[in-house]
Amino acid sequence: MTGQDMHKPGRPEKPGMGGIAMVVGFVGAVLAGLVLHSFFGFQLHLTEVLAALLTVCIVAIIGIFDDMFDMAQRTKALLPLAAAVPLVAVAVAGGHNAIAIPFVGTIDFGLAYPLLLVPLAVAVCSNLTNMLAGWNGTEAGLGLVMFATLAIVAYAHGQVEMTVLCVAMVGALLGFIPYNWYPARVFIDDVGTLSIGAALAAAVIVSDLKSAGAILTIPFVIDFFIKAANGFPKSFSELGADGKLHAPKGKIRGLGDLVLRVSGGLSERNLTLALIGIECVFAVIVLALYLK
């Protein structure tokens, strides 16, 4: 499985579906946490962790099929709803239907939380992280910032299950990103981007810090609305004669194009760093709100 590196001269082919390695690393790390629980007294709610793990694995399978057979966008958008069933079951059994929102308070959503908000969270997060992608190191870099931030906050608030899931993903991304950073030797592809979003949703669903995850997805939401206004275009950034990337024909079709338009053009590496920098701003906001 290979893909073209669209933002390099000559568009060379590189190995794809590297996200499989990331998912395997994530699963292995979570299973290590289960070993600690079973034999060394590390306290975990197994049902929540296993439900989260199962959801991520189902989404990873969806990503593999998409990478191999190029599923229709609508199909890829809706399938993660089914992947959320394990988390829905845990949420229904747990009966914790309230979400604490900063500056607003705690809102009890009743059965709408497990039956509507949980599957929507998995589907939306999976697709959002899949959209803000396409430049070397962007997907893994953004994921690393999000999960490192959530790991710190979860640990500070004693959210053990969320901590395990986030630390596992941080480790998996740290192992993967050297191969994906500019100039990328391996592409993450949809199996990786969809799984990052699913893991993000799963981590916050099994915790009391759901708003923290929502804040961290704001750059992805902005990217979504810009792309929606432009009919979800599939074209890539333009490589100019100056060696920099530019928004195609000056059109802003996503967050990446917005950064390129404002900056007047950036190298692919610097565009990735700029997007990671934007995510870091929201990471700082989360840390300021939850580490008081």
CORVEN-V194839 format. One record per helix or strand of 3 or more residues. SS is the DSSP state (a for helix, b for strand). FROM is the first residue (numbers start at 1). LEN is the number of residues. If there is no record, write none. Layout:
BEGIN
[[SS:FROM:LEN] [SS:FROM:LEN]]
END
This chain:
BEGIN
[[b:2:3] [b:13:3] [a:19:22] [a:46:24] [a:73:11] [a:85:10] [b:98:4] [b:105:4] [a:111:21] [a:138:19] [a:160:21] [a:189:17] [a:210:7] [a:218:12] [a:248:3] [a:255:9] [a:268:23]]
END
